[in-house]
Amino acid sequence: MNNRQTALSIDDYLDLYLLAKVIKDETWQCEILAALKTQQNRSFEDKQSALVQEIWEDFKQLNEDISFTYRLIQEEPTNEQF
């Protein structure tokens, strides 16, 4: 679900919450709040998971760069060889 769809869904929940408040349906208000909290937690977990994935990709790339540089250093003649 993209951010635009999530925002619309939250807006819809808020509209429903206001309607539940107007008709004084406290049970429905609690259900809507619980659904909003669940959605917010899911959104946070999705963002956190994407961030962790991005960090792993950066780590892998850095590790490859270090390995490549190390191999270059090993192949290059040193001053001691002259």
Number of C-alpha atoms within 10 A of each C-alpha: 6 7 9 9 10 14 11 11 14 16 12 12 17 16 12 15 21 14 14 17 14 10 10 11 12 13 11 16 19 13 12 18 15 12 14 17 12 12 15 14 12 12 16 12 12 12 12 12 12 12 12 12 12 12 12 12 12 12 12 12 12 12 12 12 12 12 12 12 12 11 11 11 11 10 9 8 10 9 6 5 5 5
